[in-house]
Amino acid sequence: MGSPKKTSKQSVKAKGKSAAAPVPAAKKIVVAKATKASKAPASDVKPKEPSSPSVGDWFEKLVAIQKRLRDPGGCPWDIEQTHQTLRTYLIEEAYEVLDAIDSGEDAKFVEELGDLLLQVTFHSQIASEANRFNISDVVQSIHDKMIRRHPHVFGEGQAKDSEEVLRNWAKIKAEEKAGKEVAPATGEAKRVSALDGVPKSIPATLEGLQLTKKAARTGFDWENAKGVFDKISEETVELQHTLEHGTAIEAEEELGDLLFAVVNLARFLHIDPEIALKRANGKFVRRFHEMERLAASRGRKFEDVPRPEKESLWNSAKELKAAQAAATAQVSSLAGVRKPSQHR
């Protein structure tokens, strides 16, 4: 790139000194303008600001870094990792993104999204080394999928609301799956179930949520929340009966049925049970910390406080946190729960 520029400048300079080779009219205008501009005050000449790297540039840099870490002479830890060893980190990073969302801190949100993106490049690099696929395949796959699944935007399809979008999405997904899956022995298409496509490795609450959503789309659902509450009551009675007359294995099964019914209620109310439980866990931690603080303020270790007093401290912590929450959050009734976007 340097040579052409140098040649161009030398050429202009030579033409400016040569009387035997007059400059054509078009070029004379350019030279004249350049001369006039050179006489302008230095303060009037604004230096050209360097363009910042594009999204693509930064992405290529990230991919290159991950490759360098995995190459010979790179990072020993990165080189040792496999798809299996990274599974835990992938889950952890996803949950840390959720924490960042709840924190309301943009800097933390940016950082955690970056950590999650790194997992994508990490797995892609490992696969690339085995000649299976690379990061370009990953990006192209999701790019093409989004085009196919949104015919109402990129094609001639129609969708008047989000409910129709979800129905179309499920239909297109089922058609794609039917076209891909072929029984290896017979070469015939595998039987497609409405429940297909739910990963078995995700947390049980999310698995239950996705299963019940898929079942509901087939019309297998309660007409209202009362039916789900009745089911929860039924499962509670069965669990209590099993605890009195059954075995530990039977109790585990009944408890699972009860939890599944609660997950179904969450789905019916358009609430993510995993996030709801995470928030409940966080609330418990905050109240427990408050109990410890109250005990310490009275010169006592929480462990040494008698059980009845612990209950009193819990109620005090609960009232304090409830008052703080009421001052900062909008209180709404169950009937006023806003319906969020449903999972695809």
MOPE-V821606 format. One record per residue. N is the residue number from 1. RES is the residue in one small letter. OMEGA is omega in whole degrees, -180 to 180 (NA if undefined). NEAR is the number of other ideal C-beta (glycine too) atoms within 12 Angstrom. Layout:
# MOPE-V821606
n = {N	N}
res = {RES	RES}
omega = {OMEGA	OMEGA}
near = {NEAR	NEAR}
This chain:
# MOPE-V821606
n = {1	2	3	4	5	6	7	8	9	10	11	12	13	14	15	16	17	18	19	20	21	22	23	24	25	26	27	28	29	30	31	32	33	34	35	36	37	38	39	40	41	42	43	44	45	46	47	48	49	50	51	52	53	54	55	56	57	58	59	60	61	62	63	64	65	66	67	68	69	70	71	72	73	74	75	76	77	78	79	80	81	82	83	84	85	86	87	88	89	90	91	92	93	94	95	96	97	98	99	100	101	102	103	104	105	106	107	108	109	110	111	112	113	114	115	116	117	118	119	120	121	122	123	124	125	126	127	128	129	130	131	132	133	134	135	136	137	138	139	140	141	142	143	144	145	146	147	148	149	150	151	152	153	154	155	156	157	158	159	160	161	162	163	164	165	166	167	168	169	170	171	172	173	174	175	176	177	178	179	180	181	182	183	184	185	186	187	188	189	190	191	192	193	194	195	196	197	198	199	200	201	202	203	204	205	206	207	208	209	210	211	212	213	214	215	216	217	218	219	220	221	222	223	224	225	226	227	228	229	230	231	232	233	234	235	236	237	238	239	240	241	242	243	244	245	246	247	248	249	250	251	252	253	254	255	256	257	258	259	260	261	262	263	264	265	266	267	268	269	270	271	272	273	274	275	276	277	278	279	280	281	282	283	284	285	286	287	288	289	290	291	292	293	294	295	296	297	298	299	300	301	302	303	304	305	306	307	308	309	310	311	312	313	314	315	316	317	318	319	320	321	322	323	324	325	326	327	328	329	330	331	332	333	334	335	336	337	338	339	340	341	342	343	344}
res = {m	g	s	p	k	k	t	s	k	q	s	v	k	a	k	g	k	s	a	a	a	p	v	p	a	a	k	k	i	v	v	a	k	a	t	k	a	s	k	a	p	a	s	d	v	k	p	k	e	p	s	s	p	s	v	g	d	w	f	e	k	l	v	a	i	q	k	r	l	r	d	p	g	g	c	p	w	d	i	e	q	t	h	q	t	l	r	t	y	l	i	e	e	a	y	e	v	l	d	a	i	d	s	g	e	d	a	k	f	v	e	e	l	g	d	l	l	l	q	v	t	f	h	s	q	i	a	s	e	a	n	r	f	n	i	s	d	v	v	q	s	i	h	d	k	m	i	r	r	h	p	h	v	f	g	e	g	q	a	k	d	s	e	e	v	l	r	n	w	a	k	i	k	a	e	e	k	a	g	k	e	v	a	p	a	t	g	e	a	k	r	v	s	a	l	d	g	v	p	k	s	i	p	a	t	l	e	g	l	q	l	t	k	k	a	a	r	t	g	f	d	w	e	n	a	k	g	v	f	d	k	i	s	e	e	t	v	e	l	q	h	t	l	e	h	g	t	a	i	e	a	e	e	e	l	g	d	l	l	f	a	v	v	n	l	a	r	f	l	h	i	d	p	e	i	a	l	k	r	a	n	g	k	f	v	r	r	f	h	e	m	e	r	l	a	a	s	r	g	r	k	f	e	d	v	p	r	p	e	k	e	s	l	w	n	s	a	k	e	l	k	a	a	q	a	a	a	t	a	q	v	s	s	l	a	g	v	r	k	p	s	q	h	r}
omega = {-177	-176	-180	179	-179	-180	-180	180	180	-179	179	-179	-179	-180	-180	-178	-173	177	-177	-178	-178	180	177	-175	-178	-178	178	180	-179	-179	-179	179	-180	180	-180	-180	-178	-180	-179	179	-178	-177	-179	-178	-179	179	180	-179	179	-180	180	180	179	177	179	179	-179	-180	178	177	-180	179	180	178	-179	177	-179	180	-178	-179	175	-176	179	-178	-179	-178	180	-178	-178	-173	176	176	-177	-178	-178	-177	-179	-178	179	179	-179	-178	179	179	178	174	178	177	-179	177	-179	-178	-178	-179	-177	-179	179	179	179	-178	-177	174	177	178	179	177	179	179	178	180	-180	-180	-180	179	179	179	180	180	178	179	179	175	178	-175	178	177	-180	-179	180	-179	-179	176	-178	180	-179	176	-178	-174	179	-180	178	178	-175	-180	-177	180	-180	175	-174	180	-176	179	179	176	-179	178	179	179	-179	-180	-180	179	180	179	178	-179	180	180	-178	-170	179	179	-175	-175	-174	-176	178	-180	177	177	-178	178	177	-179	-179	173	178	-179	180	-177	-180	178	-174	-180	179	177	178	179	-178	179	-179	176	-180	178	-179	-180	177	-178	179	-174	175	179	-180	-176	-179	179	179	177	177	179	178	178	179	-179	178	179	-180	178	179	179	-180	179	-179	-172	-175	-180	179	180	178	178	178	179	-179	177	176	178	180	179	179	178	178	176	179	176	178	179	-179	-180	-179	178	177	-176	179	179	179	180	177	179	177	176	179	178	178	180	-180	180	179	177	180	176	179	180	180	179	-180	180	178	177	-177	172	-178	-180	-176	-179	179	-177	179	180	176	179	178	177	179	179	178	179	-180	-180	-180	-179	178	179	179	-180	-179	-179	-175	-176	178	-179	179	178	179	-179	-178	180	-180	-178	-180	178	-180	-179	178	NA}
near = {7	8	9	10	11	12	13	15	15	14	18	20	14	15	20	20	12	12	9	8	12	12	22	11	10	10	17	16	13	18	21	16	14	18	15	12	14	13	12	13	9	10	7	11	11	9	8	6	6	6	7	8	12	10	12	12	13	16	23	18	16	26	27	18	22	33	25	18	24	29	17	12	10	19	17	12	13	26	21	14	26	19	21	13	17	26	19	16	24	26	20	17	26	27	26	25	26	28	25	23	21	19	17	11	13	12	12	19	20	16	19	26	22	22	25	27	28	29	32	30	35	36	32	31	35	29	23	22	23	14	9	15	19	23	29	19	18	25	22	15	18	15	15	15	18	17	17	23	28	22	20	22	16	15	14	9	20	14	22	11	14	18	15	16	23	24	24	27	30	30	23	26	24	25	18	20	21	20	14	15	19	15	12	9	7	9	9	11	16	17	14	22	16	24	23	22	26	22	14	14	14	21	24	22	28	30	25	32	35	33	29	35	31	29	25	26	27	16	10	15	20	22	12	13	23	13	17	26	20	18	25	26	18	18	27	21	18	24	26	17	15	23	18	13	12	17	12	11	11	18	20	16	18	27	23	22	24	27	26	27	32	32	35	34	33	32	35	31	27	24	28	25	32	27	26	24	25	24	20	18	18	20	21	18	16	22	27	21	20	27	32	23	19	28	25	17	14	17	10	18	13	24	13	14	22	13	12	10	19	23	14	18	29	26	18	23	29	22	18	21	27	19	14	16	17	12	11	11	11	10	11	9	8	14	10	10	15	13	14	14	14	26	28	22}
